[in-house]
Amino acid sequence: MCKTRAVKVVTVLALLALLVFTSVNLHEFGTPTNAVMDDYFIQNSQAETGSNSVVAAVVFDYRGLDTLGEASVLFAAASGIFLLFRRSGK
């Protein structure tokens, strides 16, 4: 019994240490890190895609196939839920 209690205490202390370490090393809220790709998208999205919105350019032009895959998964999930809950014709 004493061994399991020791394991529980060590586990809780390790999780607490991880929580404190993570909290100390968080970025300040509202100041995200600046990535190299951010500047590229901001400077080149209108010329490359013709879109005035950088967000729309990234979602539909730069990551179009990824967005199509996500839409397909959502459609399959919605169709499955519909078929699961439909009423039988009896």
Secondary structure as UniProt FT lines:
FT   HELIX           2..24
FT   TURN            29..30
FT   HELIX           36..49
FT   HELIX           54..56
FT   HELIX           57..62
FT   HELIX           64..85
//
